[in-house]
């Protein structure tokens, strides 16, 4: 199993004094994805949950829809190659589009042509949003040890059902999708919380997972707001333990009712 953290020694200036610090940094590693013995692309990622990363990426790209389509996923001993064998052929995109941001990913999907339309009846209280944000921060295991990593969780509004961490915010959502697929996790309510910025490609992955509510610690982009409005997704940004910005479909968020705790409908 590949390590998620590497030890590091560095010099720190603190109150006009130098200190030598022994700590850890998050691992970033190139990992190549082969599908039916054909190289598709190379992830820059944190080398954990690699089976989920591969399965989730293929799911989000529309190459697979169910676990039964996967014959085998094999991680090579060195941890830098993922071999996925499918029960059917898979057409590798002719062109990969670079997604936005540092340590961005790739997609072959034309996001502007998608029509997921996630209009369902889930609603939750503002207090519940605050509580889930607090749980997101508490689950940041690697971040608390080394920083430099994104955390994403899938919640039913009460519990953290699935968690993933990666140097790439896109990878963290692929890992969520992959774990749902491989572990056959069936959830009637799907709420995504992430520390990463919500760009259009992040929103597309959330839509594929079927999340009607997406909450981020930081900002959405103009296109993600436009798509969230079109697709029926409630988009929340700059979420903290006591405040958040609500950008689209506000009808899903109920008024704050602290005496009744976290309300989900």
Phi, psi and omega in degrees: 000133181286147178281142177272342183232144174243139176291146179214145173245130180218166180255131183241130174272121183218115180054047177064022177230142177274137173232145173263122186244132171256121183210206181227155170235153179289142180278133170240129188217140172284128179230121184269137180256120174251132177241119183051043176072016177243130178291123178264307180191174177240120176283147161256112194209171168274125189281062170228160181048043185291326176299317179293321179301313181294312181296318180293322178297314180295325176295312182292337177271359179081011180283331177222160178233339183221162177296327184295343178283347181265121175280315183198148169235123183235128175261124181294161186300325180283347177079012182248009176221133173246120176257122177244128176246125181253157179282357180218169176289158178222126182276113176292132178305141180292332182217132175265132175265132177286126178278169190282153169096168176293146184048043180290170180252200179228153175212149173255007184269136172273098188300324185292346179265354183284149179221066183290323176048077181264075179257097176230178191267009182296138175215155182211157182282157175300323178300323179295320176302313179301317182294321180292323176298319177298321178293322176303312181296324181288336181276356186284072185296304182293323179298318180295332181275325188220343186072185173070026183217148176264146177239135173229142178229154172246126185230152172269007182102344178243310183246158170276109185272324179217139179226143177215143177231142180195155175296335179257125180296325177297318180299323182296323177285326174297321178295322175300311181298318181295319178294319176301318182291308186289325181267002178051051179278119181251116182233131177282329177244126181235115178237124180259132171237139182213153175274351185272157176296142179265097172268178184298322181289328175293319180294323178298318178295319178297321178295320178298323178291336178093029182271117177280347179231127178235126184236130180235148175289338183236210195265156164269167173261169180299320181289324179294324176295316179299316181289323178299319177296318182290320186273350179087029181255132173279117186249124181237134179232169181049044183280130175232184181289345183226005179200161174196161176255130181252117189259323185220155176044063184292346183297341180281345184258116181278166178294155181294125179223082187297329184289342180254004175069209184277114181256129176234134177230000000 
